């Protein structure tokens, strides 16, 4: 009986030693696994806030070899988040992004769009932004492309749900005119009857990464291409 107990005790000690060694090895490997699994935090515009689109974006980036965590942020908040280090890139922005964020950035090679910015106003005598006087102008909250255009104009209403909410307010008569980029305007039904769109800006849009992640551009660009393809663009 004593001999049997000694054998069982020996086997228990060997098993415990193996488990302890395995545990130590796993702790030593954890930092390397965490480094490999670094996820890029990418700001997505509100028009891509649909959960299915976010999952799709994450998946196509994974297929391209990148771990990405998409976050829905208005443009102005994305710029602030870049400066504070809370995000690593943005899905869509103009070429003035590095200057606005005051952060070294690299653009992706994929052109997301060459977009026009429009003033949507009732059919009539207004032919340019400078013709506005007392009209209530609706502007997407957080949009940066139109910041220079509206500078100095007093009668502005900023709305949180972008072009969709602006369209509703226009139909209800709560605003007299609105600013919208061509892509967002197309997604929300286009120019309403009785209104016209006057082009007030034109700009190219790319995805962007902080310069420290420039080596990941090939994978980032491939994921962006795949995302646009999956969206039918």
Buried (B, 14 or more C-beta within 10 A) or exposed (E): EEEEEEEEEEEEEEEEEEEEEEEEEEEEEEEEEEEEEEBBBBBBBBBBBEEEBBEBBBBBBEEBEBEBEBBBBBBBBBBBBBEEEBBBBBBBBBEBBBEBBEBEBBBBBBEBBEBBBBBBBBEEEBEEBEEBEEBBBBBBBBBBBBEEBBEEBEBEBBBEBBBBBBBBBBEEEEBBBBBBBBBBBEBBEEBBEEBBBBEBBEBEBBBBBBEEBEEBBEBBBBBBBBBBEEEEE
